[in-house]
Amino acid sequence: MLIPAKSLLVKARAKKYAVPAFNINNLETLQAVMSAAVSMKSPVIIQTSEGAIEYAGMDYLIALVRVAAQTKLPIVLHLDHGKDLKLIKRAIDSGYTSVMFDGSSEAYADNVRNTKLVVKWARTKKISVEAEIGVLAGIEDKVSVVERGATMTDPKQALEFATKTECDSLAVAIGTSHGAFKFAEKNHPHLDLPRLEAIAQLVKIPIVLHGASGVREDVLKIAVHYGAKLGEARGILDQDIKAAIFRGVAKVNIDTDLRLAFTAGVREAVADSPSVIDPRKLLMPARLLMTEIAKQKMKLFGSAGKA
């Protein structure tokens, strides 16, 4: 069943686990995530970015998720990294149960003003609003920030922002980044846990961690073996995700890990089955690998069995 995100995230923060939030662009990715959620009895947040909407169409994505949500599991349909206010308003009016306004790259006063506007719209529909303060580096769909443009979240400013905007959850920048290349130093997690602790002591609403994919080595090896050129791709260590959840993170976003699994599965299928032209057979390995990834995240975040 489709529900707003707020109640799920408040419970998750209180119980020290996180709800997984997976970005989807197509049917196979959604099927993989839902298969994992049903198997693990986990609540789940299905996210569509502005890029996904541009690719697949908002109406198609909403229809897919509504079918998937015909289950007793609590499901959230969330707009991720909404920057276009008109698109956010359309999502609110079209059936999304949660939206994010990402004004992190704007001037602080503009971010506050526009977040308050989105909160006002959302309250009329009783849906949840995620906001962001601090800027993550990296590239993901329509989000592109070079390293020098990234800024860490200031704890006191985060409290002021949450109080002024009355948002339901807050995405913070503590060292993660979008994309498959998380850090300049190999195998260094770079999560600023003391900063997160300071934020969590002041900000009592659920905290969101973006750019948190792990970039699993085994999946990376499959993709590279079958021709992917991914260089020094690397992600966040599992123990650092656990530490962040223990310190107040209630929602963890995953996109790159699913993209990598999809790419590895498709490349392997195409290479190993040169006579196959049935897209269902070529996409099935990717769907199965994404399901495995989603299950692993639910175990790691502690959401398994919480539905």
C-alpha positions in Angstrom: 0.0 0.0 0.0 1.2 3.5 -0.8 1.8 5.7 2.2 3.6 9.0 3.1 7.2 8.6 4.2 7.0 10.4 7.5 5.6 7.7 9.7 8.0 5.1 8.3 11.1 7.3 8.8 10.1 8.5 12.3 9.8 4.9 13.4 13.0 3.9 11.7 15.0 6.7 13.4 13.5 5.8 16.8 14.4 2.1 16.4 17.8 2.7 14.8 17.3 1.2 11.4 16.9 2.8 8.0 14.3 2.4 5.2 16.0 1.7 1.9 15.1 4.1 -0.9 15.8 2.8 -4.4 15.8 4.8 -7.6 14.0 3.2 -10.5 13.8 4.0 -14.2 12.0 0.9 -15.6 9.9 -2.1 -15.0 12.8 -4.6 -14.3 14.3 -2.4 -11.6 11.0 -2.0 -9.8 10.3 -5.7 -10.0 13.6 -6.5 -8.5 13.1 -4.1 -5.6 9.6 -5.3 -4.9 10.7 -9.0 -5.1 13.3 -8.2 -2.5 10.9 -6.2 -0.3 8.3 -9.0 -0.3 11.0 -11.7 0.4 12.6 -9.7 3.2 9.3 -8.2 4.6 10.8 -4.8 4.4 9.2 -1.4 4.0 10.6 0.3 0.9 10.8 3.7 -0.7 10.5 3.8 -4.5 12.2 6.9 -5.9 12.1 8.5 -9.3 14.4 11.3 -10.2 13.7 14.1 -12.7 15.9 12.2 -15.1 13.8 9.0 -14.7 10.6 11.0 -15.3 12.2 12.5 -18.5 13.1 9.0 -19.6 10.0 7.0 -18.8 7.3 9.5 -18.2 5.7 10.4 -14.8 2.3 8.7 -15.6 4.0 5.4 -16.6 6.1 5.4 -13.5 3.2 6.2 -11.2 1.1 3.4 -12.9 4.0 0.9 -12.4 4.4 1.7 -8.7 0.7 1.7 -8.0 0.5 -1.9 -9.4 3.6 -2.9 -7.4 2.1 -1.4 -4.2 -0.9 -3.8 -4.3 0.6 -5.5 -1.3 0.3 -5.2 2.5 3.9 -3.9 2.6 4.2 -0.1 3.3 5.5 1.5 0.1 6.4 5.1 -0.6 6.5 6.7 -4.0 9.0 9.5 -3.7 10.3 12.2 -6.1 14.1 12.3 -5.6 16.1 15.5 -6.1 13.3 17.7 -7.3 14.6 21.0 -8.4 11.9 22.1 -10.8 9.0 23.5 -8.7 6.5 22.9 -11.5 7.4 19.3 -11.7 7.3 18.9 -7.9 3.8 20.4 -7.9 2.7 18.0 -10.6 4.1 15.1 -8.6 2.2 16.2 -5.5 -1.0 16.5 -7.5 -0.5 13.2 -9.4 -0.2 10.7 -6.6 3.3 10.8 -5.2 3.3 10.2 -1.5 6.6 11.9 -0.8 8.6 14.6 -2.6 12.1 16.1 -2.2 12.9 19.7 -2.9 16.6 20.0 -3.5 17.6 23.6 -3.1 21.0 22.7 -1.7 22.8 24.5 -4.5 20.7 27.7 -4.0 21.4 30.5 -1.7 20.3 29.6 1.8 17.4 32.0 1.9 16.1 30.8 -1.4 16.4 27.2 -0.2 14.3 28.0 2.9 11.7 30.0 0.9 11.2 27.3 -1.8 11.2 24.4 0.7 8.5 26.2 2.7 6.5 26.6 -0.5 6.8 22.9 -1.3 5.8 22.0 2.3 2.7 24.2 2.0 1.7 22.3 -1.2 2.4 18.9 0.3 0.4 19.6 3.5 -2.8 19.9 1.4 -2.3 16.4 0.2 -1.0 15.0 3.5 2.3 13.8 1.8 5.8 14.1 3.1 8.6 16.5 2.2 12.3 15.8 2.2 14.7 18.8 1.9 18.5 19.1 1.7 21.1 21.3 3.2 24.7 20.9 2.2 25.9 19.9 -1.3 27.1 16.5 -2.3 29.7 16.1 -5.0 29.3 13.7 -8.0 27.0 13.0 -10.9 23.6 11.3 -10.9 20.9 12.0 -13.5 20.4 15.8 -13.5 22.5 16.3 -10.4 26.1 17.3 -11.2 28.4 19.0 -8.7 32.2 19.1 -8.9 34.2 18.4 -5.8 35.1 22.1 -5.1 31.4 22.9 -5.2 30.5 20.4 -2.5 29.9 21.7 1.1 29.4 19.9 4.3 26.2 20.5 6.3 26.5 22.9 9.3 24.7 21.4 12.3 23.4 24.7 13.7 22.2 25.8 10.2 20.5 22.4 9.8 18.5 23.0 13.0 17.5 26.5 11.9 16.6 25.2 8.4 14.5 22.3 9.7 12.7 24.6 12.2 11.9 27.3 9.6 10.8 25.0 6.8 9.0 22.3 8.9 10.2 19.7 6.4 9.6 16.0 7.4 13.1 14.7 6.8 16.5 16.3 6.0 19.2 15.1 3.7 22.7 16.1 4.9 26.1 16.2 3.4 28.7 14.3 5.5 31.1 13.2 2.9 29.2 10.9 0.5 28.8 11.7 -3.2 26.7 10.7 -6.1 27.9 8.2 -8.8 30.3 5.3 -8.8 33.4 7.2 -7.7 32.8 8.1 -4.1 36.2 9.3 -2.9 39.6 10.5 -4.0 41.4 8.1 -1.7 40.9 4.4 -2.4 39.1 2.5 0.3 38.7 5.6 2.5 35.0 6.0 3.6 35.2 9.7 4.3 32.0 9.8 6.3 32.1 12.7 8.8 30.5 10.8 11.7 31.2 13.4 14.3 29.4 16.0 12.1 26.5 13.6 11.8 26.3 13.1 15.5 26.2 16.9 16.0 23.4 17.2 13.5 21.4 14.4 15.0 21.7 15.9 18.5 20.1 19.1 17.2 17.8 17.9 14.4 15.2 15.5 15.7 13.4 14.8 12.4 14.6 11.8 10.3 18.0 12.2 8.6 18.6 11.1 5.0 21.9 9.9 3.5 22.3 10.4 -0.3 25.1 9.0 -2.4 25.4 5.9 -0.2 25.9 3.0 -2.7 28.5 0.4 -1.7 29.7 -0.4 -5.3 30.2 -4.1 -4.5 33.5 -5.5 -5.8 32.0 -8.8 -7.0 29.4 -7.0 -9.2 32.0 -4.5 -10.4 34.2 -7.4 -11.5 31.4 -9.0 -13.5 30.7 -5.7 -15.3 34.4 -5.1 -16.0 35.0 -8.7 -17.2 32.3 -8.2 -19.8 33.6 -4.9 -21.1 32.6 -2.1 -18.7 35.2 0.6 -18.3 34.7 1.8 -14.7 38.2 2.5 -13.6 38.6 3.1 -9.8 34.9 2.9 -9.0 34.3 2.5 -5.2 31.6 3.1 -2.7 30.8 3.4 1.0 31.8 0.6 3.4 29.0 -1.3 5.0 30.3 -0.6 8.5 30.2 3.1 7.9 26.6 2.9 6.7 25.7 1.0 9.9 27.5 3.7 12.0 25.5 6.4 10.2 22.2 4.6 10.8 23.1 4.2 14.5 23.7 8.0 14.7 20.3 9.0 13.3 20.1 8.2 9.5 16.6 6.8 8.8 16.6 6.8 5.0 19.4 5.6 2.8 19.4 6.3 -1.0 20.6 3.6 -3.4 20.9 4.2 -7.1 24.5 3.4 -8.4 24.4 -0.2 -6.9 21.3 -1.0 -8.9 22.7 0.6 -12.1 25.9 -1.4 -11.7 24.0 -4.7 -11.1 21.8 -4.0 -14.2 24.8 -3.2 -16.3 26.7 -6.3 -15.1 23.7 -8.6 -15.7 22.9 -7.3 -19.2 26.6 -7.3 -20.3 27.0 -10.9 -19.1 23.8 -12.1 -20.8 24.5 -10.4 -24.1 28.1 -11.8 -24.2 27.2 -15.3 -23.1 24.0 -15.6 -25.3 25.0 -14.2 -28.8 22.1 -16.0 -30.5 19.4 -14.7 -28.1 17.2 -11.8 -29.3 14.5 -12.2 -26.6 14.8 -9.1 -24.4 13.1 -11.0 -21.5 16.0 -13.5 -21.4 18.6 -10.8 -21.8 17.1 -8.8 -18.9 16.3 -11.6 -16.5 19.9 -11.9 -15.1 20.0 -8.2 -14.5 16.7 -8.4 -12.6 17.9 -11.3 -10.5 21.2 -9.5 -9.6 19.4 -6.3 -8.7 17.1 -8.3 -6.4 20.1 -9.8 -4.7 21.5 -6.3 -4.2 18.2 -4.9 -2.8 18.0 -7.8 -0.3 21.5 -7.2 0.9 20.7 -3.5 1.5 17.6 -4.4 3.5 19.7 -6.7 5.7 22.4 -4.1 6.1 20.0 -1.2 6.9 18.0 -3.4 9.4 14.7 -2.9 7.6 14.2 -6.6 7.0 11.2 -7.9 9.0 10.0 -4.3 9.8 7.1 -4.2 7.4 
